[in-house]
Amino acid sequence: SILQALAGLIDSGETRMRELERNRADLEALLERLADVLADIPATLGDRAGMTARKGRLPMPVAGPVRYAYGQRRGAGLHWQGWQIGVDAGREVSAVASGRVAFAEWLRGYGLLLIIDHGQGYLSLYANNESLLHEVGAWVEPGEAISTVGSNPGNEQGLYFELRKDGAAVDPAAWLKR
């Protein structure tokens, strides 16, 4: 019946929402743990321009349309905390700024995830990858290849990218040059 079909849709929507909330909580817990681990990274990375000095001029991690932008509704009460950039699987992803790889492995809801610490409390996150090209502890430069985009068919195909300052997500639109 129509009522049973609607009840099934509501149940699947609520299940998906709980899954998204659980994934986000896992990411938040990971970032809290990383804050302790990364305490030894210098606040400024030598003579490299800090993130604040490069605001609005950071390169895109991969060229493609932003399918979902920071702050857009994702579902009941949830919003995107970064950008979903629509690109085909296998495309190379580049670091947006100098930094050190803080995390490079699989995380539920994010697939293969690479996180770079840029100092001064800034992190960049690159998710939905099929391969990671650096291990934890590696130093990377802006524009350096760090991963390749994985396959995630549908509207969410492409790279998921976030920027964070002191653990809180910030809008990439203010930071990246498009």
Disulfide bonds with the S-S distance in Angstrom:
none
